[in-house]
Every structure is written in C-alpha cells, then in structure tokens.
Amino acid sequence: MTGDLFIIMNNYPINITATITEEKLQKGTFIFIYRASRIPPHIGVITNGLLYDITSVGPNTNLKVADFYKTSVKRKMEVLFVELKGSDLTTNEIILEKVKKYWKVTADTSCLAPVKDFLQEWKNINLAQATFLFDLLPILEGENLVAGVYELNLQPKIKNNVFKLIKYSQADIQDCIAALGRKEKISC
C-alpha cells in the first residue's frame, strides 16, 4: 500500500480534453510540454501559430507550429498542450522578449523561466511559488486561465482522461542539463 501512495504522491494528474489537431494550434496560446512522460519534461509557449522556448543551445523563436506538429506526429513525440484563455497579438511580442532575455537553459535557468515571466506579464499573476511545471499548472487552473489540455501521442498513458505527470526535482533538472553538456541532441 505504501508503494501505491508513493506513486500517487509523485505524480501530478492532468485532465485531458482531447487529442490536439494542427488546425487548433494555429490560433490561441498554449504551454507545450514536450517529452511529457520523461523526467524532466521540456516546456515552451505556442501563440498565434508560432513556437517559442529556450534550449541548451539557444532560443527557438517564431518557429511555425505546423512544423513542430508534423515532426511530433512523425516521430511519435509525447506532447501535452495546455490552452490558455485569451489571446492577442501582444502575446508573441511578450514571449519573444522573455525568450531573448533568458536565451538558453543553464545551471541557473530552466526552460520554465521565460514561460513564467511571460505568464506573469501577460496575465498579471504572481508565479513566485511556481518552481516546477506541476506547481505552475494548479495556479493557472486556480486563476481559471486553462481553456483545455490536449495530448499528442500519449493515448496509451492516459487512463479515464487523466495523464499522470511524473513530479521531478531540481536535481533531475540539473542532471538533464549536465547530460546536455555531454550530448547536444537532448532538449531539457
């Protein structure tokens, strides 16, 4: 029984609305969670059909979401998309500024940093307590900012419309960043 409790406490349940379509990603604003079942996942922002994030080698800015979607489908990449309520043309400007500010993932900066700053400015919410993705999501839900959560290539890992995000630690992030130093192909 204690083993079951450990598993429950080390997961964050995410209710899934539906499978995402390329067309749906063209409008609106989303937080994308790439490699959703790995520790740690990688996150960024998609807004108005363009993708933004920071990686260990630098930023991705103004990438067409259609290309990301097609690659994800072809390579069977596991991705969650948290759709946020409201969207306008300023979202692209705000996230671009934040991604340029942080530039890349380092020992002191995770991929969450520009996403948090973007959300704090765009939605005027305090995210100081959001150290990890599983801290951020309940705040967004509590502020009634989540319009839906969509998946891609995660169907086998979803039970009763719930995906269990594995909770990770700062040490997990640091291990991933250290691995990036050894192997530039990984994205944290």
Backbone as a chain_set.jsonl record, in Angstrom:
{"seq": "MTGDLFIIMNNYPINITATITEEKLQKGTFIFIYRASRIPPHIGVITNGLLYDITSVGPNTNLKVADFYKTSVKRKMEVLFVELKGSDLTTNEIILEKVKKYWKVTADTSCLAPVKDFLQEWKNINLAQATFLFDLLPILEGENLVAGVYELNLQPKIKNNVFKLIKYSQADIQDCIAALGRKEKISC", "coords": {"N": [[0.813, -1.195, 0.0], [1.933, 1.282, 0.772], [3.687, 1.672, -1.324], [1.919, 2.255, -3.452], [0.886, 4.679, -2.529], [3.195, 6.241, -2.609], [3.614, 6.362, -5.378], [1.301, 7.762, -6.18], [1.697, 10.22, -4.858], [3.93, 11.143, -6.178], [3.13, 11.91, -8.642], [1.462, 14.189, -10.829], [-1.784, 14.717, -11.541], [-3.273, 15.279, -14.696], [-6.005, 16.462, -16.36], [-7.24, 15.479, -19.444], [-8.483, 17.008, -22.33], [-8.808, 16.472, -25.121], [-7.421, 15.012, -28.161], [-4.937, 16.868, -29.812], [-5.141, 18.967, -32.729], [-3.515, 20.0, -35.755], [-4.655, 22.266, -36.837], [-5.991, 23.419, -34.621], [-3.838, 24.354, -33.129], [-3.05, 26.601, -34.482], [-4.296, 28.921, -33.71], [-4.662, 30.92, -30.796], [-3.204, 30.519, -27.465], [-0.781, 28.461, -26.013], [0.789, 26.415, -23.545], [3.347, 24.282, -24.202], [4.216, 20.939, -23.483], [6.768, 19.078, -23.873], [8.04, 15.802, -24.476], [6.524, 14.626, -22.458], [6.214, 12.459, -20.673], [8.67, 12.037, -19.63], [11.454, 12.662, -17.361], [13.164, 15.556, -16.564], [10.241, 17.06, -18.131], [10.169, 19.095, -21.142], [9.404, 22.514, -21.636], [7.555, 25.144, -23.275], [6.202, 27.926, -25.161], [3.44, 28.289, -27.323], [2.023, 30.485, -29.517], [-0.407, 32.085, -31.459], [0.166, 30.432, -33.672], [2.94, 30.162, -33.659], [6.032, 28.986, -32.265], [7.895, 29.159, -29.202], [10.761, 28.849, -27.182], [13.398, 28.056, -24.804], [16.529, 26.438, -25.125], [19.351, 24.273, -24.504], [21.172, 25.124, -26.337], [20.386, 27.553, -27.195], [17.776, 29.971, -28.067], [14.505, 29.172, -29.428], [12.607, 30.826, -31.694], [9.686, 32.203, -33.106], [9.061, 29.893, -34.593], [7.329, 27.887, -36.914], [4.396, 26.396, -35.858], [3.195, 24.357, -37.222], [5.274, 22.891, -38.372], [6.508, 21.832, -36.066], [4.383, 20.294, -35.097], [3.999, 18.404, -37.191], [6.493, 17.079, -37.146], [6.371, 16.049, -34.555], [4.237, 14.242, -34.788], [5.237, 12.492, -36.757], [7.561, 11.458, -35.497], [6.467, 10.382, -33.274], [6.406, 11.797, -30.839], [5.782, 12.543, -27.444], [3.515, 14.83, -26.369], [2.0, 17.4, -24.473], [-0.491, 19.932, -24.523], [-1.353, 22.848, -23.082], [-3.984, 24.805, -23.221], [-4.478, 28.246, -23.002], [-6.707, 30.709, -21.728], [-7.831, 33.435, -23.649], [-6.164, 35.479, -26.031], [-3.973, 37.388, -27.984], [-2.36, 39.664, -30.261], [-0.2, 40.713, -28.884], [0.877, 38.697, -27.374], [2.837, 37.293, -28.766], [4.894, 39.182, -28.935], [5.511, 39.556, -26.221], [6.361, 36.961, -25.314], [8.526, 36.56, -27.018], [10.284, 38.57, -26.156], [10.826, 37.605, -23.549], [12.03, 35.116, -24.038], [14.306, 35.926, -25.412], [15.522, 37.321, -23.341], [16.293, 35.313, -21.479], [17.614, 33.489, -23.074], [19.093, 30.839, -23.107], [18.972, 27.473, -21.725], [20.503, 26.945, -18.636], [22.662, 26.097, -15.848], [21.491, 27.654, -13.934], [19.115, 28.517, -15.037], [16.087, 27.326, -16.074], [13.918, 25.874, -18.609], [11.462, 26.718, -17.833], [11.609, 29.347, -16.91], [11.326, 31.609, -18.886], [8.687, 31.109, -19.582], [7.223, 31.416, -17.207], [7.753, 34.18, -16.685], [6.561, 35.301, -18.952], [3.835, 34.567, -18.538], [3.341, 35.901, -16.118], [3.559, 38.589, -16.905], [1.71, 38.778, -19.078], [-0.753, 37.804, -18.009], [-0.805, 38.983, -15.564], [-0.272, 37.715, -13.036], [0.924, 36.307, -9.967], [3.639, 34.275, -9.892], [5.646, 33.42, -8.267], [5.853, 31.269, -6.525], [5.886, 29.097, -8.162], [7.9, 26.77, -8.879], [8.286, 24.512, -10.359], [6.821, 22.79, -13.198], [4.583, 21.312, -12.312], [3.873, 22.863, -10.184], [3.12, 25.215, -11.359], [0.862, 24.614, -13.027], [-1.46, 24.093, -11.273], [-1.824, 26.679, -10.261], [-2.485, 28.165, -12.529], [-4.886, 26.875, -13.163], [-6.352, 27.485, -10.841], [-6.616, 30.22, -11.173], [-8.4, 30.246, -13.164], [-7.534, 30.122, -15.87], [-7.063, 28.134, -17.714], [-8.114, 26.773, -20.689], [-8.297, 24.295, -21.828], [-6.777, 21.007, -22.057], [-4.68, 19.296, -24.161], [-3.553, 16.386, -25.936], [-0.872, 14.618, -27.586], [0.148, 11.732, -29.021], [0.044, 10.373, -26.582], [-1.932, 8.655, -25.827], [-1.798, 5.833, -24.962], [-0.917, 6.162, -22.369], [-2.821, 7.43, -20.944], [-5.435, 7.299, -18.697], [-8.835, 7.041, -18.062], [-9.218, 9.647, -19.032], [-7.106, 11.012, -17.827], [-3.802, 12.051, -17.481], [-0.822, 11.215, -15.906], [1.515, 13.244, -14.775], [4.866, 12.904, -14.079], [6.333, 13.875, -11.112], [9.206, 15.887, -10.644], [12.526, 16.843, -9.582], [14.75, 19.539, -8.559], [17.287, 18.497, -8.727], [16.909, 16.57, -10.716], [16.528, 18.232, -12.921], [19.045, 19.491, -13.015], [20.645, 17.246, -13.537], [19.768, 16.617, -16.102], [20.564, 18.921, -17.501], [23.324, 18.69, -17.175], [23.711, 16.376, -18.656], [23.172, 17.407, -21.131], [25.426, 18.858, -21.652], [27.136, 16.86, -22.307], [25.904, 15.695, -24.44], [24.585, 17.094, -27.095], [22.117, 16.724, -28.361], [19.877, 16.37, -26.792], [16.932, 17.809, -25.377], [16.166, 19.883, -22.741]], "CA": [[0.0, 0.0, 0.0], [2.781, 2.476, 0.793], [4.213, 1.846, -2.678], [0.885, 2.942, -4.221], [0.833, 6.048, -2.056], [4.391, 6.899, -3.14], [3.369, 6.616, -6.804], [0.299, 8.816, -6.275], [2.279, 11.486, -4.413], [4.966, 11.551, -7.11], [2.503, 12.228, -9.915], [0.501, 15.281, -10.847], [-2.794, 14.328, -12.537], [-3.692, 16.306, -15.648], [-7.193, 16.063, -17.109], [-7.06, 15.684, -20.879], [-9.696, 17.397, -23.038], [-8.892, 15.773, -26.408], [-6.183, 14.977, -28.938], [-4.763, 18.15, -30.498], [-5.021, 18.977, -34.187], [-2.65, 21.071, -36.247], [-5.501, 23.447, -37.018], [-6.252, 24.007, -33.298], [-2.626, 25.037, -32.668], [-2.798, 27.81, -35.272], [-4.877, 30.087, -33.037], [-4.663, 30.803, -29.35], [-1.929, 30.449, -26.75], [-0.611, 27.171, -25.357], [2.066, 25.966, -22.993], [3.556, 22.913, -24.669], [5.013, 20.09, -22.595], [7.416, 18.139, -24.785], [8.557, 14.644, -23.73], [5.669, 14.768, -21.271], [6.33, 11.366, -19.707], [10.061, 11.941, -19.174], [11.863, 13.495, -16.225], [12.013, 16.451, -16.555], [9.759, 17.396, -19.475], [10.613, 20.397, -21.649], [8.226, 23.338, -21.901], [7.669, 26.401, -24.002], [4.932, 28.576, -25.471], [2.968, 28.419, -28.707], [0.985, 31.51, -29.596], [-0.732, 32.521, -32.812], [0.79, 29.56, -34.661], [4.397, 30.196, -33.59], [6.587, 28.33, -31.083], [8.985, 29.85, -28.524], [11.311, 28.191, -25.995], [14.849, 28.116, -24.702], [17.17, 25.124, -25.047], [20.742, 24.377, -24.069], [21.982, 25.742, -27.388], [19.848, 28.865, -27.51], [16.325, 30.066, -28.15], [13.696, 28.954, -30.628], [11.644, 31.923, -31.771], [8.887, 32.326, -34.322], [9.026, 28.651, -35.371], [5.967, 27.529, -37.305], [3.889, 25.277, -35.071], [2.872, 23.272, -38.155], [6.478, 22.057, -38.494], [6.634, 21.12, -34.788], [3.302, 19.308, -35.047], [4.288, 17.329, -38.152], [7.627, 16.326, -36.612], [5.886, 15.315, -33.376], [3.421, 13.115, -35.275], [6.118, 11.561, -37.462], [8.486, 10.814, -34.554], [5.662, 9.893, -32.148], [6.822, 12.512, -29.628], [4.703, 12.727, -26.485], [3.39, 16.252, -26.089], [0.766, 17.965, -23.93], [-0.703, 21.329, -24.873], [-2.268, 23.495, -22.146], [-4.527, 26.001, -23.869], [-4.771, 29.321, -22.064], [-7.811, 31.579, -22.137], [-7.443, 34.737, -24.15], [-5.0, 35.536, -26.908], [-3.935, 38.576, -28.823], [-1.091, 39.794, -30.974], [0.895, 41.076, -27.986], [1.471, 37.51, -26.766], [4.073, 36.983, -29.492], [5.911, 40.161, -28.535], [5.896, 39.314, -24.824], [7.161, 35.731, -25.172], [9.794, 36.777, -27.724], [11.124, 39.342, -25.24], [11.245, 36.747, -22.43], [12.959, 34.106, -24.557], [15.574, 36.626, -25.682], [16.108, 37.675, -22.052], [16.923, 34.142, -20.858], [18.438, 32.977, -24.157], [19.256, 29.387, -23.147], [18.936, 26.715, -20.478], [21.799, 26.86, -17.966], [22.568, 25.534, -14.498], [20.655, 28.549, -13.133], [17.903, 28.89, -15.765], [15.398, 26.212, -16.738], [13.001, 26.274, -19.675], [10.281, 27.297, -17.196], [11.822, 30.767, -16.601], [10.64, 32.558, -19.772], [7.251, 30.815, -19.562], [6.701, 32.093, -16.009], [7.797, 35.631, -16.896], [5.538, 35.583, -19.959], [2.515, 34.474, -17.91], [3.221, 36.968, -15.115], [3.302, 39.861, -17.588], [0.502, 38.709, -19.898], [-1.953, 37.587, -17.193], [-0.66, 39.736, -14.317], [-0.419, 36.816, -11.892], [2.153, 36.06, -9.224], [4.082, 32.895, -10.03], [6.877, 33.261, -7.489], [5.852, 29.953, -5.886], [5.89, 28.056, -9.195], [9.273, 26.349, -9.135], [8.224, 23.438, -11.349], [5.602, 22.757, -14.006], [3.47, 20.821, -11.505], [3.485, 23.973, -9.312], [2.514, 26.217, -12.232], [-0.45, 24.231, -13.55], [-2.578, 24.365, -10.363], [-2.024, 28.13, -10.143], [-3.228, 28.567, -13.726], [-6.259, 26.371, -13.005], [-6.976, 28.269, -9.78], [-6.914, 31.546, -11.73], [-9.359, 29.984, -14.251], [-6.876, 30.512, -17.119], [-6.896, 26.982, -18.593], [-9.285, 26.509, -21.533], [-8.312, 22.863, -22.111], [-5.476, 20.354, -22.143], [-4.713, 18.393, -25.303], [-2.407, 15.484, -25.99], [-0.417, 14.062, -28.854], [0.937, 10.502, -28.841], [0.038, 9.94, -25.183], [-3.127, 7.841, -25.56], [-1.585, 4.637, -24.134], [-0.569, 6.537, -20.991], [-3.947, 8.167, -20.384], [-6.484, 6.435, -18.16], [-10.0, 7.836, -17.636], [-8.939, 11.029, -19.445], [-6.108, 11.617, -16.942], [-2.384, 11.739, -17.666], [-0.096, 11.469, -14.656], [2.83, 13.853, -14.963], [5.785, 12.488, -13.018], [6.977, 15.015, -10.454], [10.66, 15.861, -10.731], [13.192, 17.713, -8.614], [15.813, 20.404, -9.079], [18.397, 17.595, -9.06], [16.584, 15.978, -12.022], [16.797, 19.266, -13.931], [20.497, 19.646, -13.093], [21.169, 16.046, -14.217], [19.454, 16.749, -17.525], [21.438, 19.967, -18.034], [24.673, 18.106, -17.246], [23.698, 15.455, -19.793], [23.212, 18.234, -22.334], [26.833, 19.204, -21.873], [27.772, 15.686, -22.913], [25.18, 15.261, -25.647], [23.824, 18.272, -27.501], [20.861, 16.392, -29.016], [18.775, 16.286, -25.833], [16.306, 19.069, -25.013], [15.592, 19.94, -21.385]], "C": [[0.859, 1.264, 0.0], [3.409, 2.728, -0.568], [3.226, 2.577, -3.57], [0.796, 4.407, -3.82], [2.018, 6.841, -2.587], [4.181, 7.268, -4.607], [2.375, 7.758, -6.972], [0.91, 10.165, -5.914], [3.332, 11.996, -5.385], [4.442, 11.795, -8.515], [1.59, 13.432, -9.744], [-0.518, 14.94, -11.931], [-3.222, 15.512, -13.398], [-4.878, 15.76, -16.43], [-7.03, 16.448, -18.571], [-8.41, 15.952, -21.539], [-9.878, 16.576, -24.302], [-7.493, 15.656, -27.015], [-6.115, 16.27, -29.742], [-4.752, 17.949, -32.01], [-4.093, 20.122, -34.58], [-3.433, 22.369, -36.379], [-5.748, 24.171, -35.684], [-5.049, 24.819, -32.811], [-2.332, 26.344, -33.41], [-3.313, 29.076, -34.601], [-4.844, 29.854, -31.541], [-3.256, 30.714, -28.785], [-1.896, 29.178, -25.925], [0.75, 27.119, -24.666], [2.228, 24.56, -23.54], [4.508, 22.201, -23.709], [5.533, 18.942, -23.445], [8.102, 17.046, -23.967], [7.818, 14.564, -22.389], [5.832, 13.649, -20.247], [7.762, 11.174, -19.214], [10.331, 12.891, -18.016], [13.134, 14.241, -16.598], [11.494, 16.654, -17.977], [10.328, 18.76, -19.886], [9.367, 21.218, -21.954], [8.576, 24.619, -22.637], [6.276, 26.924, -24.288], [4.692, 28.544, -26.975], [1.891, 29.484, -28.673], [0.844, 31.976, -31.037], [0.047, 31.744, -33.867], [2.306, 29.526, -34.658], [4.88, 29.651, -32.246], [7.794, 29.094, -30.552], [9.445, 29.008, -27.336], [12.806, 28.456, -25.934], [15.359, 26.692, -24.544], [18.606, 25.333, -24.588], [21.641, 25.049, -25.107], [21.471, 27.121, -27.801], [18.347, 28.828, -27.682], [15.759, 29.577, -29.477], [12.662, 30.062, -30.622], [10.959, 31.909, -33.126], [8.924, 31.077, -35.208], [7.58, 28.307, -35.695], [5.527, 26.285, -36.538], [3.526, 24.093, -35.975], [4.065, 22.336, -38.318], [6.691, 21.219, -37.24], [5.599, 20.0, -34.706], [3.616, 18.12, -35.958], [5.455, 16.459, -37.678], [7.194, 15.481, -35.417], [5.073, 14.094, -33.787], [4.331, 12.056, -35.896], [7.008, 10.776, -36.495], [7.79, 10.267, -33.307], [6.104, 10.508, -30.805], [5.602, 12.751, -28.741], [4.644, 14.188, -26.055], [2.013, 16.546, -25.494], [0.716, 19.437, -24.332], [-1.749, 21.899, -23.926], [-2.735, 24.793, -22.801], [-4.925, 27.016, -22.81], [-5.888, 30.199, -22.612], [-7.27, 32.928, -22.563], [-6.204, 34.647, -25.019], [-5.092, 36.815, -27.719], [-2.556, 38.681, -29.458], [0.068, 40.162, -30.064], [1.555, 39.849, -27.368], [2.78, 37.139, -27.455], [5.202, 37.918, -29.075], [6.424, 39.874, -27.126], [6.781, 38.077, -24.71], [8.495, 35.873, -25.895], [10.768, 37.541, -26.825], [11.668, 38.464, -24.109], [12.249, 35.691, -22.874], [14.319, 34.737, -24.85], [16.292, 36.991, -24.386], [16.88, 36.49, -21.458], [17.88, 33.422, -21.804], [18.603, 31.467, -24.193], [19.189, 28.778, -21.751], [20.358, 26.634, -19.937], [21.599, 26.202, -16.606], [21.647, 26.367, -13.615], [19.308, 28.876, -13.776], [17.298, 27.681, -16.46], [14.473, 26.762, -17.827], [11.712, 26.886, -19.125], [10.401, 28.817, -17.033], [11.119, 31.72, -17.573], [9.126, 32.342, -19.8], [6.6, 31.514, -18.371], [6.66, 33.609, -16.208], [6.733, 36.074, -17.896], [4.154, 35.615, -19.308], [2.297, 35.574, -16.878], [2.899, 38.305, -15.779], [1.97, 39.84, -18.323], [-0.762, 38.638, -19.048], [-1.91, 38.297, -15.849], [-0.95, 38.859, -13.092], [0.947, 36.581, -11.251], [2.5, 34.575, -9.312], [5.373, 32.622, -9.272], [6.975, 31.874, -6.859], [5.9, 28.804, -6.888], [7.325, 27.71, -9.585], [9.335, 25.315, -10.258], [6.904, 23.52, -12.111], [4.402, 22.316, -13.178], [3.089, 21.799, -10.39], [2.703, 25.014, -10.117], [1.087, 25.859, -12.624], [-1.601, 24.461, -12.565], [-2.854, 25.856, -10.16], [-2.847, 28.623, -11.329], [-4.681, 28.103, -13.649], [-7.009, 27.172, -11.952], [-7.373, 29.669, -10.224], [-7.912, 31.451, -12.892], [-8.8, 30.432, -15.613], [-6.742, 29.367, -18.121], [-8.199, 26.717, -19.348], [-9.419, 25.02, -21.836], [-6.897, 22.33, -22.145], [-5.579, 19.264, -23.201], [-3.452, 17.547, -25.331], [-2.082, 15.114, -27.426], [0.495, 12.888, -28.515], [1.018, 10.015, -27.396], [-1.126, 9.004, -24.843], [-2.866, 6.6, -24.707], [-1.303, 4.942, -22.663], [-1.674, 7.334, -20.296], [-5.006, 7.167, -19.943], [-7.598, 7.315, -17.616], [-9.786, 9.33, -17.884], [-7.953, 11.755, -18.537], [-4.714, 11.114, -17.304], [-1.689, 12.093, -16.364], [1.313, 11.946, -14.975], [3.704, 13.443, -13.789], [6.436, 13.737, -12.43], [8.492, 14.812, -10.467], [11.229, 16.867, -9.743], [14.199, 18.627, -9.316], [17.023, 19.555, -9.478], [18.158, 16.927, -10.416], [16.875, 16.965, -13.151], [18.301, 19.419, -14.12], [21.142, 18.453, -13.807], [20.937, 16.136, -15.717], [20.357, 17.792, -18.181], [22.872, 19.459, -18.156], [24.768, 17.143, -18.427], [23.769, 16.226, -21.109], [24.642, 18.636, -22.674], [27.585, 18.073, -22.555], [27.161, 15.312, -24.259], [24.238, 16.37, -26.079], [22.462, 17.967, -28.113], [19.665, 16.409, -28.082], [18.241, 17.673, -25.556], [15.744, 18.993, -23.619], [14.773, 21.19, -21.247]], "O": [[0.54, 2.221, -0.705], [3.643, 3.88, -0.933], [3.626, 3.428, -4.363], [0.647, 5.279, -4.675], [1.86, 7.998, -2.976], [4.534, 8.37, -5.026], [2.577, 8.633, -7.814], [0.661, 11.156, -6.601], [3.601, 13.197, -5.406], [5.217, 11.877, -9.468], [1.026, 13.666, -8.676], [-0.168, 14.878, -13.109], [-3.497, 16.6, -12.892], [-4.775, 14.721, -17.083], [-6.721, 17.595, -18.895], [-9.367, 15.206, -21.33], [-10.96, 16.041, -24.547], [-6.513, 16.142, -26.45], [-7.123, 16.715, -30.29], [-4.393, 16.878, -32.5], [-3.913, 21.083, -33.832], [-2.923, 23.445, -36.065], [-5.716, 25.401, -35.633], [-5.216, 25.849, -32.158], [-1.456, 27.105, -33.0], [-2.83, 30.173, -34.881], [-4.98, 28.722, -31.076], [-2.262, 30.816, -29.504], [-2.855, 28.853, -25.226], [1.727, 27.699, -25.139], [1.341, 23.725, -23.363], [5.465, 22.785, -23.2], [4.828, 17.965, -23.699], [8.672, 17.313, -22.908], [8.435, 14.449, -21.33], [5.607, 13.876, -19.058], [8.035, 10.241, -18.458], [9.547, 13.797, -17.733], [14.124, 13.59, -16.93], [12.237, 16.44, -18.935], [10.896, 19.479, -19.064], [8.384, 20.687, -22.471], [9.711, 25.097, -22.623], [5.291, 26.436, -23.735], [5.603, 28.742, -27.78], [0.949, 29.395, -27.885], [1.827, 32.227, -31.734], [0.53, 32.323, -34.84], [2.91, 28.93, -35.551], [4.222, 29.83, -31.221], [8.609, 29.608, -31.319], [8.619, 28.511, -26.57], [13.402, 28.997, -26.864], [14.715, 25.85, -23.918], [19.017, 26.462, -24.317], [22.744, 25.49, -24.786], [22.062, 27.775, -28.659], [17.712, 27.794, -27.475], [16.44, 29.571, -30.502], [11.922, 30.22, -29.651], [11.579, 31.636, -34.154], [8.83, 31.182, -36.431], [6.705, 28.427, -34.838], [6.2, 25.254, -36.564], [3.55, 22.946, -35.527], [3.89, 21.12, -38.394], [7.016, 20.035, -37.329], [5.916, 18.886, -34.291], [3.511, 16.967, -35.541], [5.404, 15.235, -37.799], [7.607, 14.329, -35.285], [5.213, 13.026, -33.191], [4.209, 10.868, -35.596], [7.189, 9.569, -36.657], [8.442, 9.753, -32.397], [6.163, 9.825, -29.782], [4.529, 13.113, -29.225], [5.585, 14.716, -25.462], [0.998, 16.016, -25.947], [1.747, 20.096, -24.463], [-2.907, 21.482, -23.959], [-1.974, 25.753, -22.917], [-5.617, 26.69, -21.845], [-5.993, 30.402, -23.821], [-6.375, 33.489, -21.931], [-5.311, 33.838, -24.77], [-6.181, 37.255, -28.087], [-1.687, 37.849, -29.199], [1.221, 39.944, -30.433], [2.683, 39.942, -26.882], [3.729, 36.715, -26.795], [6.337, 37.482, -28.884], [7.626, 39.942, -26.869], [7.837, 38.131, -24.08], [9.503, 35.35, -25.42], [11.946, 37.191, -26.747], [12.841, 38.571, -23.752], [13.211, 35.407, -22.161], [15.359, 34.142, -24.566], [17.522, 36.975, -24.329], [18.003, 36.661, -20.986], [18.852, 32.811, -21.358], [18.288, 30.85, -25.211], [19.328, 29.467, -20.741], [21.296, 26.303, -20.662], [20.488, 25.799, -16.262], [21.081, 25.85, -12.652], [18.443, 29.457, -13.12], [17.925, 27.082, -17.334], [14.278, 27.972, -17.938], [10.953, 27.505, -19.871], [9.382, 29.507, -17.018], [10.366, 32.581, -17.117], [8.369, 33.288, -20.017], [5.546, 32.134, -18.513], [5.644, 34.246, -15.93], [6.083, 37.102, -17.706], [3.393, 36.563, -19.498], [1.198, 36.119, -16.772], [2.068, 39.066, -15.281], [1.183, 40.779, -18.207], [-1.738, 39.333, -19.33], [-2.867, 38.226, -15.078], [-1.759, 39.212, -12.233], [1.983, 36.648, -11.913], [1.735, 33.724, -8.855], [6.108, 31.692, -9.605], [8.078, 31.36, -6.678], [5.949, 27.642, -6.484], [7.885, 28.295, -10.512], [10.308, 25.253, -11.01], [5.987, 24.236, -11.709], [3.316, 22.878, -13.318], [2.082, 21.59, -9.715], [1.75, 25.614, -9.62], [0.196, 26.706, -12.561], [-2.64, 24.98, -12.974], [-3.995, 26.248, -9.914], [-3.787, 29.4, -11.162], [-5.595, 28.838, -14.021], [-8.178, 27.506, -12.146], [-8.342, 30.238, -9.722], [-8.228, 32.458, -13.526], [-9.512, 31.045, -16.409], [-6.348, 29.598, -19.264], [-9.244, 26.47, -18.745], [-10.523, 24.533, -22.075], [-5.935, 23.091, -22.248], [-6.463, 18.41, -23.139], [-2.411, 17.948, -24.81], [-2.892, 15.272, -28.34], [1.491, 13.044, -27.808], [1.964, 9.317, -27.03], [-1.281, 8.606, -23.688], [-3.649, 6.328, -23.797], [-1.44, 4.065, -21.81], [-1.48, 7.848, -19.195], [-5.42, 6.3, -20.713], [-7.355, 8.218, -16.815], [-10.13, 10.165, -17.048], [-7.959, 12.985, -18.48], [-4.482, 9.911, -17.417], [-1.939, 13.151, -15.786], [2.179, 11.172, -15.384], [3.32, 13.619, -12.633], [7.014, 14.55, -13.152], [8.982, 13.692, -10.319], [10.491, 17.648, -9.143], [14.455, 18.492, -10.512], [17.703, 19.863, -10.456], [19.101, 16.737, -11.185], [17.398, 16.588, -14.199], [18.784, 19.473, -15.251], [22.077, 18.628, -14.588], [21.807, 15.775, -16.509], [20.858, 17.578, -19.285], [23.558, 19.762, -19.132], [25.787, 17.1, -19.117], [24.355, 15.754, -22.083], [25.01, 18.738, -23.844], [28.548, 18.302, -23.286], [27.81, 14.695, -25.103], [23.186, 16.555, -25.467], [21.703, 18.903, -28.365], [18.529, 16.458, -28.553], [19.015, 18.629, -25.503], [14.921, 18.124, -23.334], [14.2, 21.438, -20.186]]}, "num_chains": 1, "name": "protein.A"}
